[in-house]
Amino acid sequence: MSQMASIELTNRQFLLQRMISNAWTIFLKDLKLDYRRVENFFSMLFFSLVILLVFTFALSPEQTKNIGILCGVFWISFLLSGILSLGKSFSLERENSCLDALLISPISRGSIFLGKMLANMAMIIVVQLIVIPIFGVLFNGVVFDHVAIFIFISFMASIGFSSLGTLLAGMTSDIRFKEILLPILLFPLLVPLLLACVKISQSILAGEGLSPVVDWFRLLAGFDLIFLIISYLTFEFVMEV
């Protein structure tokens, strides 16, 4: 009996290692594609910067000192630039019919999801690492005293955003008006994540710390965990449609 349990445990470990290895391969493949098609990265970066610059000139000096407004501006740029990364994650493979070959390959759908989700997440995080200091410069350096925690919140937000976004991007990848349908499906579902991010960053920039927003932080962590699991489990069925 113990031998059977040992064999089953060994098989599970093998399957887990194989899944991680395949996900890492997909992740590296997508990063290479993004590196070769660097316009995707620059479109995200420039889009974020344009949003920040527009609000810089649109807001009065008094409004730029309003922490709530500044947090809203930052997370709007995060949301709108991130959607560009999601829209491109399946488009190239659909155009060249490579996605069908990937789906019939001996790779689990979960590995494909994890690899693409991590690639989208990496792209978003890199853009945010550039945008956050620029955001601080444009808006009176309000971020510079809390850069580390601000980056951590962006990282947490990227997990939920990339998980849900990758699932919906795969779902809409072969639809004619996917550029319109993807934001329509994604934005309403992201409301809890955006509210949590705004409230947490607002408390941090105001110098209040995390204590007043512990519940919002739990909401953010719960959102990430729930949609990561749901997206992983349902991706296989979504790609069969």
C-alpha positions as CSV (number, residue, x, y, z in Angstrom):
1,M,0.0,0.0,0.0
2,S,2.8,2.3,0.9
3,Q,4.5,1.5,-2.4
4,M,1.4,2.5,-4.4
5,A,1.2,5.7,-2.4
6,S,4.9,6.4,-3.2
7,I,4.4,5.7,-6.9
8,E,1.4,8.0,-7.0
9,L,3.4,10.7,-5.2
10,T,6.2,10.3,-7.7
11,N,3.8,10.6,-10.6
12,R,2.3,13.8,-9.1
13,Q,5.8,15.3,-8.7
14,F,6.7,14.4,-12.3
15,L,3.5,15.9,-13.6
16,L,4.0,19.1,-11.6
17,Q,7.6,19.4,-12.8
18,R,6.5,18.9,-16.3
19,M,3.8,21.5,-16.0
20,I,6.2,24.0,-14.6
21,S,8.8,23.2,-17.3
22,N,6.2,23.6,-20.1
23,A,4.8,26.8,-18.6
24,W,8.4,28.2,-18.4
25,T,8.9,27.3,-22.1
26,I,5.7,29.1,-23.1
27,F,6.8,32.1,-20.9
28,L,10.2,32.4,-22.6
29,K,8.7,31.9,-26.0
30,D,6.2,34.8,-25.5
31,L,9.0,37.0,-24.0
32,K,11.1,36.4,-27.2
33,L,8.1,37.3,-29.3
34,D,7.6,40.5,-27.3
35,Y,11.3,41.3,-27.6
36,R,11.2,40.9,-31.4
37,R,7.9,42.9,-31.6
38,V,9.1,45.6,-29.3
39,E,6.4,48.0,-30.5
40,N,4.0,46.3,-28.1
41,F,6.1,47.3,-25.2
42,F,6.6,50.9,-26.4
43,S,2.9,51.3,-27.2
44,M,2.0,50.3,-23.6
45,L,4.7,52.7,-22.2
46,F,3.8,55.6,-24.4
47,F,0.1,55.2,-23.8
48,S,0.7,55.3,-20.0
49,L,2.9,58.4,-20.4
50,V,0.4,60.1,-22.6
51,I,-2.3,59.6,-19.9
52,L,-0.1,60.9,-17.2
53,L,0.9,64.0,-19.2
54,V,-2.7,64.7,-20.2
55,F,-3.8,64.7,-16.5
56,T,-0.7,66.7,-15.6
57,F,-1.8,69.6,-17.8
58,A,-5.6,69.1,-17.1
59,L,-5.4,69.2,-13.3
60,S,-4.8,72.4,-11.4
61,P,-2.0,72.7,-8.8
62,E,-4.5,72.2,-6.0
63,Q,-5.9,69.1,-7.6
64,T,-2.4,67.6,-8.1
65,K,-2.1,67.6,-4.3
66,N,-5.3,65.6,-3.9
67,I,-4.2,62.0,-3.2
68,G,-7.4,60.5,-4.3
69,I,-7.2,62.1,-7.8
70,L,-3.6,61.0,-8.2
71,C,-4.3,57.4,-7.3
72,G,-7.2,57.4,-9.8
73,V,-4.9,58.8,-12.5
74,F,-2.2,56.2,-11.9
75,W,-4.6,53.2,-11.9
76,I,-6.4,54.4,-15.0
77,S,-3.0,54.4,-16.8
78,F,-2.3,50.9,-15.4
79,L,-5.7,49.6,-16.6
80,L,-5.7,51.1,-20.1
81,S,-2.0,50.2,-20.9
82,G,-2.4,46.7,-19.6
83,I,-5.3,46.0,-22.0
84,L,-2.8,46.5,-24.9
85,S,-0.6,43.7,-23.6
86,L,-3.6,41.3,-23.3
87,G,-4.9,42.1,-26.7
88,K,-1.6,41.0,-28.3
89,S,-1.0,37.8,-26.3
90,F,-2.9,35.5,-28.7
91,S,-3.2,37.6,-31.9
92,L,0.1,36.7,-33.5
93,E,-0.4,33.0,-32.9
94,R,-4.0,33.1,-34.2
95,E,-2.8,35.0,-37.4
96,N,-0.2,32.4,-38.2
97,S,-2.3,29.4,-37.1
98,C,0.3,28.6,-34.5
99,L,-2.2,28.4,-31.7
100,D,-3.9,25.3,-33.1
101,A,-0.5,23.6,-33.2
102,L,0.2,24.7,-29.6
103,L,-3.2,23.4,-28.4
104,I,-2.7,19.9,-30.0
105,S,0.8,19.6,-28.7
106,P,1.5,17.4,-25.7
107,I,1.3,20.4,-23.3
108,S,-1.4,20.8,-20.8
109,R,-3.7,23.8,-21.3
110,G,-2.8,24.8,-17.7
111,S,0.8,25.2,-18.7
112,I,-0.2,27.3,-21.7
113,F,-2.3,29.5,-19.5
114,L,0.5,29.9,-16.9
115,G,3.1,30.7,-19.4
116,K,1.0,33.4,-21.2
117,M,-0.2,34.8,-17.9
118,L,3.3,35.2,-16.6
119,A,4.5,36.8,-19.9
120,N,1.6,39.3,-19.8
121,M,2.4,40.0,-16.1
122,A,6.1,40.5,-16.8
123,M,5.3,43.0,-19.5
124,I,3.0,45.0,-17.3
125,I,5.4,45.0,-14.3
126,V,8.3,46.3,-16.5
127,V,6.1,49.1,-17.8
128,Q,5.1,50.0,-14.2
129,L,8.7,50.0,-13.1
130,I,9.3,52.8,-15.6
131,V,6.0,54.6,-15.1
132,I,6.0,54.8,-11.3
133,P,9.2,57.1,-11.1
134,I,7.8,59.2,-13.9
135,F,4.5,59.5,-12.1
136,G,6.4,60.7,-9.0
137,V,8.2,63.3,-11.0
138,L,5.1,64.7,-12.7
139,F,3.1,64.8,-9.5
140,N,5.3,66.5,-6.9
141,G,7.3,63.4,-6.0
142,V,4.5,62.1,-3.8
143,V,5.4,58.5,-4.7
144,F,9.1,58.6,-3.9
145,D,8.7,58.0,-0.1
146,H,6.7,54.9,-0.8
147,V,8.2,53.4,-3.9
148,A,8.7,49.9,-2.6
149,I,5.2,49.4,-1.3
150,F,3.8,51.0,-4.4
151,I,5.7,48.5,-6.6
152,F,4.4,45.7,-4.4
153,I,0.8,46.8,-4.9
154,S,1.4,47.0,-8.7
155,F,2.8,43.5,-8.5
156,M,-0.3,42.3,-6.6
157,A,-2.6,44.0,-9.1
158,S,-0.8,42.5,-12.0
159,I,-1.5,39.0,-10.8
160,G,-5.3,39.4,-10.8
161,F,-5.3,41.5,-13.9
162,S,-3.1,39.1,-15.9
163,S,-4.9,36.0,-14.7
164,L,-8.4,37.2,-15.6
165,G,-7.2,39.1,-18.7
166,T,-5.3,36.1,-20.2
167,L,-8.4,33.9,-19.8
168,L,-10.7,36.5,-21.5
169,A,-8.1,37.2,-24.2
170,G,-8.0,33.5,-25.0
171,M,-11.8,33.4,-25.0
172,T,-12.1,36.3,-27.5
173,S,-9.0,35.7,-29.6
174,D,-10.9,34.2,-32.6
175,I,-13.8,36.6,-32.4
176,R,-14.1,39.3,-35.1
177,F,-14.5,42.3,-32.8
178,K,-12.2,41.1,-30.0
179,E,-10.6,44.5,-29.5
180,I,-14.0,45.8,-28.4
181,L,-15.3,42.7,-26.7
182,L,-12.3,42.1,-24.5
183,P,-12.5,45.5,-22.5
184,I,-16.3,45.1,-22.3
185,L,-15.9,41.7,-20.6
186,L,-12.8,42.6,-18.5
187,F,-13.4,46.0,-17.1
188,P,-16.6,45.2,-15.0
189,L,-14.9,42.2,-13.5
190,L,-11.9,44.3,-12.5
191,V,-13.9,46.7,-10.4
192,P,-13.1,45.1,-7.1
193,L,-9.4,45.0,-7.9
194,L,-9.3,48.6,-9.0
195,L,-11.2,49.8,-5.9
196,A,-8.8,47.9,-3.6
197,C,-5.8,49.3,-5.4
198,V,-7.1,52.9,-5.2
199,K,-8.0,52.6,-1.6
200,I,-4.7,51.0,-0.6
201,S,-2.5,53.4,-2.5
202,Q,-4.5,56.4,-1.3
203,S,-3.9,55.3,2.3
204,I,-0.2,54.8,1.7
205,L,0.4,58.1,-0.1
206,A,-1.5,59.9,2.7
207,G,0.9,58.4,5.2
208,E,-1.7,56.3,7.0
209,G,0.0,53.0,6.2
210,L,-1.8,49.7,5.7
211,S,-3.6,49.4,9.0
212,P,-6.8,51.4,7.9
213,V,-7.0,49.3,4.6
214,V,-6.4,45.8,5.8
215,D,-9.8,44.7,4.5
216,W,-9.0,46.2,1.1
217,F,-5.7,44.4,1.0
218,R,-7.5,41.1,1.8
219,L,-9.9,41.8,-1.0
220,L,-6.9,42.4,-3.4
221,A,-5.2,39.2,-2.3
222,G,-8.5,37.2,-2.5
223,F,-9.2,38.5,-5.9
224,D,-5.8,37.4,-7.1
225,L,-6.1,34.0,-5.6
226,I,-9.7,33.3,-6.7
227,F,-9.3,34.4,-10.3
228,L,-5.9,32.7,-10.7
229,I,-7.4,29.4,-9.7
230,I,-10.6,29.9,-11.7
231,S,-8.7,31.0,-14.8
232,Y,-6.3,28.1,-14.6
233,L,-9.1,25.6,-14.2
234,T,-11.4,27.0,-16.9
235,F,-8.8,27.8,-19.5
236,E,-8.9,24.3,-21.0
237,F,-12.6,24.5,-21.6
238,V,-12.4,28.1,-22.9
239,M,-9.9,27.1,-25.6
240,E,-12.1,24.3,-26.7
241,V,-14.9,26.7,-27.8
